[in-house]
Amino acid sequence: MTQTQPVETIPQPRHAPVAVPTAGQPYEYHRRPLVEPDWTRFPGWRHVTRDQWESAQWQRVNCVKNIKQLRAVFGDLIDESFYADLEADQLALATMSMLVPPQMINTMVPFATLTTEALLADPIRRYMIPVASDRRTDWPSHPYASRDSLHEHDMWVAEGLTHRYPTKVLAELLSTCPQYCGHCTRMDLVGNSTPAVDKLKLTLKPVDRYDAHIAYLKAHPGVRDVVVSGGDVANVPWRNLESYLMRLLELETVRDIRLATKALMGLPQHWLQPDVVEGLERVARTAARRGVNLAIHTHVNHAQSLTPLVAKAAQTALDVGVRDVRNQGVLMRGVNATTPELLDLCFALQGEAGILPYYFYMCDMIPNAEHWRVPVWHAQQLQHDIMGYLPGYATPRIVCDVPFVGKRWVHMLTDYDRERGISYWTKNYRTSIESADLEALNKRYAYYDPIDTLPANGQQWWHDHRND
């Protein structure tokens, strides 16, 4: 019988090992529960009650529409230099008139002392209340910028109905929103005219516009997906919106309906009104019976915008039967165009507010938007850097909406001249205005980076050719 050999032990060091520093992760996740900022910190709302704050009517009545009203909210906390900066922008540069709900203002500088410097640096302020000093003076607009940069109006098949993709249409029911974002891609139609932009107008009565939409969809059974937008559907009287949606649900060919509303974030009180909740439930139940996917798409650009009221509005929509609540944000310098800002927003959306991060669009090539836009290479880097942190289903796609092409993932370009900032893209379908263009699918379509992001040689090239 063999004797069991003793197990060899590893000699222990005489001194404790020196701790080896770890590299850590480029981004560290920390859960941040949502908080409703205290609106009474603003002098103008010092005596506003919770019942008032949570009233959609109070929020709409007290929207800030001009400098005088903004000054009344901020009191003497902000220097006059800020208001002069704001006035200069509104008189010459702004493509959108001012309309900011209290809910949105309350998410500016939410947990720090409100000062002029803090307000100027605030990401929500940067796109909701732009000032002249934000914008570039060398290249305020790209030479190829246009007021309808995606040519949606050119693709109207009925007033307010854009048929851009083979199986999808965009239905603009009206031209107003509860809030006006400075970077709005539909700045040629939405909102009041500004000194810089004389807006287009919808001319038909709403009932006639809606009838024309339904007639077109009946005549084109290849359309299965309708994005109901505007403006913002939150500004359509609920009875009218519900009627329109029920008419869509009567069409056997329509299988997806998406309600586009920034108000879920900017005016969540609207989506919590009993008549709206009850009406949304009727629509959702009808959609479920008919096998139609009903979703809400909102527009959140920074984690500060997410509060318990926003989460409650999103959850209420899901509770009454809406299939999904998704977010379509816009990448903007000074707002969310860094990896930590983007991941903070996505974790707040998905983990705290119950909203699925879906798309982040590159800011479109509209006038006076160069200070917001990022180059394609920057968007590609962001897509790379956010991968692996979020659940796969909640990892947003970063897309470039290329004129005459449509949404493309930012890595789908065909060619890229980095020096001049020109990327080239191809497509696999014709829009409604290209039915006779046999070469549409063989062309390369250009998209342009902001010129200030180019190397010196590229900037000089554009300077030399700016009048071509």
Buried (B, 14 or more C-beta within 10 A) or exposed (E): EEEEEEEEEEEEEEEEEEEEEEEEEEBEEEEEEBEBBEBBBBBBBEEBEEEBBBBBEBBBEBBBBBBEBBBBBBEEBBBEEBBBBBBBBBEBBBBBBBBBBBBBBBBBBBEEEBBBEBBBEBBBBBBBBBBBBBBBEEBBBBEEBBBBBBBBBEBBBBBBBBBBBBBBBBBBBBBBBBBBBBBBBBBBBBBBEBEBBEBBEBEEEBEEBBBBBBEBBEEBEEBBBBBBBBBBBBBBEBEBBBEBBEBBBEBEEBBBBBBBBBBBBBBBBBBBBEEBBEBBBBBBEBBBEBEBBBBBBBBBBBBBBBBBBBBBBBBBBBEBBBBBBBBBBBBBBBBBBBBEBBBBBBBBBBBBBBBBBBBBBBBBBBBBBBBBBBBBBBBBBBBEBBEEBBEEEBBBBBBBBBBBBBBBBBEBBEEBBBEBBBBBBBBEEBBBBBEEEEEBEEBEBBBBBBBBBBEEEBBEBBEEEEEE
